[in-house]
Amino acid sequence: MPDPARPLSLRLPANAHEALKARAYTVNGTPAGVARDLILKGLSGADFEGIAERLRTMDRRLAAHEGKAEEALQSMNRLLAMFEALLDALTDKQTEDSGIQEPDR
C-alpha cells in the first residue's frame, strides 16, 4: 500500500508561480501537480541536464537525417525525370518508325 500523501507548503517567487502555471497549461495539468512531479523527479535523482543533452543529440541526428532524406528525394526526382525523358524519346522513336512502312517483298 502506498504511503499516504501529506501536504507541504512552499514559498516561491512570483516568477516561479508563473512558470508553474505556464508548464501546467502546456501539459493540461495543475500547478500543484506540476510542482509535485518536479519535486518527486528531483528526489528520485532524475538527471535533467543529461536528459536535455540526449534530446539535443536526438534533435541534431534528426536534422541530419532530414537533410539526407531531402537529398535522396532530389536524386529520385532527377532519376524520374531522366526516365520520363527516356520513355518519351523511345515512344517518339516508335511512333516515327511505325509511320514508315517497309516495302512489301
ROSEKE-82869 format. One record per residue: x, z, y of N, C-alpha, C, O in turn. Coordinates in steps of 0.2 Angstrom, whole numbers, plus 2048, in hexadecimal, padded with zeros to 3 digits. Example, Ala and Ser with C-alpha at 12.3 -4.5 7.8 and 13.67 -1.06 7.14 Angstrom:
R    nX    nZ    nY   caX   caZ   caY    cX    cZ    cY    oX    oZ    oY
R   842   827   7E4   83E   827   7EA   842   827   7F0   847   82A   7EF
R   840   823   7F5   844   824   7FB   840   827   800   843   828   806
END
This chain:
R    nX    nZ    nY   caX   caZ   caY    cX    cZ    cY    oX    oZ    oY
R   804   800   7FA   800   800   800   804   800   806   809   804   807
R   803   7FC   80B   807   7FB   811   807   802   815   802   805   815
R   80C   803   819   80C   809   81D   807   808   823   806   802   825
R   803   80D   825   7FE   80C   82A   802   80B   831   807   80D   832
R   7FF   807   835   801   805   83B   800   80B   840   7FB   80E   840
R   805   80C   844   805   811   849   806   80D   850   80A   809   851
R   802   80F   855   803   80C   85C   80A   80E   85F   80D   813   85E
R   80C   80A   863   812   80A   867   811   808   86E   80E   802   86F
R   813   80B   873   812   809   87A   819   807   87D   81E   80B   87C
R   819   802   880   820   7FF   883   81F   7FE   88A   819   7FB   88C
R   824   7FF   88E   823   7FD   895   828   7F7   896   82E   7F7   894
R   825   7F1   898   829   7EB   899   828   7E8   8A0   823   7EA   8A3
R   82D   7E5   8A2   82C   7E2   8A9   827   7DD   8A9   825   7DA   8A4
R   824   7DB   8AF   81F   7D6   8B0   820   7D0   8AD   81C   7CC   8AA
R   827   7CD   8AE   828   7C7   8AB   828   7C7   8A3   827   7C1   8A0
R   82A   7CC   8A0   829   7CD   899   822   7CC   897   821   7C9   892
R   81D   7D0   89A   816   7CF   899   814   7C8   899   810   7C5   895
R   816   7C4   89F   814   7BD   89F   817   7B9   89A   814   7B4   897
R   81D   7BA   898   820   7B7   892   81C   7B8   88C   81B   7B3   888
R   81A   7BE   88B   816   7C0   885   810   7BC   885   80D   7B9   880
R   80D   7BC   88B   806   7B8   88B   807   7B1   88A   803   7AE   887
R   80C   7AE   88D   80E   7A7   88C   80F   7A5   885   80C   7A0   882
R   813   7A9   881   814   7A8   87A   80E   7A9   876   80D   7A5   871
R   80A   7AE   878   804   7AF   874   7FF   7A9   875   7FB   7A7   870
R   7FF   7A6   87B   7FA   7A1   87C   7FD   79B   878   7F8   797   875
R   803   79A   877   806   794   874   804   794   86C   803   78F   869
R   804   79B   86A   803   79C   862   7FC   79E   861   7FA   7A0   85B
R   7F8   79E   866   7F1   7A0   865   7F0   7A7   862   7EC   7A9   85E
R   7F4   7AB   865   7F4   7B2   863   7F3   7B7   869   7F1   7B5   86F
R   7F5   7BD   868   7F4   7C2   86E   7FB   7C4   870   800   7C4   86C
R   7FC   7C7   876   802   7C9   878   805   7CF   873   80B   7D0   872
R   800   7D3   871   802   7D9   86D   804   7D6   866   809   7D9   864
R   801   7D1   864   803   7CE   85D   80A   7CB   85E   80E   7CC   859
R   80B   7C8   863   811   7C4   864   817   7CA   865   81C   7C9   862
R   816   7CF   869   81B   7D4   869   81C   7D8   863   822   7D9   861
R   817   7D9   85F   817   7DC   858   81C   7D8   854   820   7DA   850
R   81A   7D1   854   81E   7CC   850   826   7CC   852   82A   7CC   84D
R   827   7CC   858   82E   7CC   85B   831   7D2   859   837   7D2   857
R   82E   7D8   859   831   7DF   858   833   7DF   850   838   7E1   84E
R   82E   7DD   84C   82F   7DD   845   835   7D8   843   839   7DA   83E
R   835   7D2   846   83A   7CE   844   841   7D0   846   846   7D0   843
R   841   7D3   84C   847   7D6   84F   84A   7DC   84A   850   7DD   849
R   845   7E0   848   847   7E6   843   849   7E3   83C   84D   7E7   839
R   846   7DE   83A   848   7DB   834   84F   7D7   834   852   7D5   82F
R   852   7D7   83A   859   7D4   83A   858   7CC   83B   85D   7C9   839
R   853   7CA   83D   852   7C2   83E   858   7C0   843   859   7C3   849
R   85B   7BB   841   861   7B8   846   85E   7B2   84A   85E   7AD   848
R   85B   7B4   850   858   7AF   854   85D   7AA   856   85B   7A4   857
R   863   7AC   858   868   7A7   85A   86A   7A2   855   86B   79C   856
R   86A   7A5   84F   86C   7A0   849   866   79C   848   867   796   846
R   860   79E   848   85A   79A   847   85A   794   84D   859   78E   84B
R   85C   796   853   85C   791   858   861   78C   857   860   786   859
R   867   78E   855   86C   789   854   86A   785   84E   86C   77F   84E
R   867   787   849   865   783   843   860   77E   846   860   778   844
R   85B   780   84A   856   77B   84D   85A   776   851   858   770   851
R   85F   778   855   862   773   859   866   76E   855   866   768   856
R   869   770   850   86C   76C   84B   867   767   848   869   761   847
R   862   769   846   85C   765   843   85A   760   848   859   75A   846
R   859   762   84E   857   75E   853   85C   758   855   85A   752   855
R   863   75A   854   868   755   855   868   750   84F   869   74A   850
R   867   752   849   867   74E   843   861   749   844   861   743   842
R   85B   74C   846   855   748   846   856   743   84B   854   73D   84A
R   859   744   851   85A   73F   856   85F   739   853   85E   734   855
R   864   73B   850   869   737   84D   865   732   848   866   72C   847
R   861   735   844   85D   731   83F   858   72D   842   857   727   840
R   855   72F   848   850   72B   84C   854   724   84E   851   71F   84E
R   85A   725   850   85E   720   853   860   71B   84D   860   715   84E
R   862   71E   847   863   719   842   85D   715   840   85D   70F   83E
R   857   719   840   851   715   83E   84F   710   843   84D   70A   841
R   850   711   849   84F   70C   84E   854   706   84D   852   700   84E
R   85A   707   84C   85F   702   84A   85D   6FE   844   85D   6F7   844
R   85A   701   83F   858   6FE   839   852   6FA   83A   851   6F4   838
R   84D   6FC   83E   847   6F8   840   849   6F2   844   846   6ED   843
R   84E   6F3   849   850   6ED   84C   853   6E8   848   852   6E2   848
R   857   6EA   843   85A   6E5   83E   855   6E2   83A   855   6DC   838
R   850   6E6   838   84B   6E3   834   847   6DE   838   845   6D9   835
R   846   6DF   83E   842   6DA   842   846   6D4   843   843   6CE   843
R   84D   6D4   844   851   6CE   844   851   6CA   83E   850   6C4   83E
R   851   6CE   838   851   6CA   832   84A   6C7   831   849   6C1   82E
R   845   6CA   833   83E   6C7   832   83D   6C1   837   83A   6BC   834
R   840   6C1   83D   840   6BC   841   844   6B6   83E   842   6B0   83E
R   84A   6B7   83B   84E   6B2   838   84A   6AF   832   84A   6A9   831
R   847   6B3   82E   843   6B1   828   83D   6AC   82A   83C   6A7   827
R   83A   6AF   830   834   6AB   832   837   6A4   835   833   69F   834
R   83C   6A4   838   83F   69E   83B   841   699   835   840   693   835
R   844   69C   830   846   698   82A   840   695   826   840   68F   824
R   83B   699   826   834   697   823   831   692   827   82F   68D   824
R   831   692   82D   82F   68D   831   833   686   831   830   681   830
R   839   687   830   83D   681   830   83C   67E   829   83C   678   829
R   83C   682   824   83A   67F   81D   833   67C   81D   832   676   81A
R   82E   67F   820   828   67C   820   827   676   824   824   671   822
R   82B   675   82A   82B   66F   82E   82E   66A   82A   82C   664   82A
R   833   66B   826   837   666   822   833   663   81D   832   65D   81C
R   82F   668   819   82A   666   814   825   661   817   823   65C   814
R   822   663   81D   81D   65F   820   820   658   822   81C   653   821
R   826   658   824   829   651   826   82A   64D   820   829   647   820
R   82C   650   81A   82E   64D   814   827   64A   811   827   645   80E
R   822   64E   812   81C   64C   80F   819   646   812   815   642   810
R   81A   645   819   818   63F   81D   81B   639   81B   818   634   81C
R   821   639   818   825   633   816   824   632   80F   825   636   80B
R   821   62C   80E   81F   62B   807   825   626   804   827   622   807
R   826   628   7FE   82B   623   7FA   828   61D   7F8   822   61D   7F6
R   82B   618   7F8   828   611   7F6   827   612   7EE   82B   615   7EA
R   822   60F   7EC   820   60F   7E5   825   60A   7E1   826   605   7E4
R   827   60C   7DC   82C   608   7D8   829   605   7D2   82C   602   7CE
END
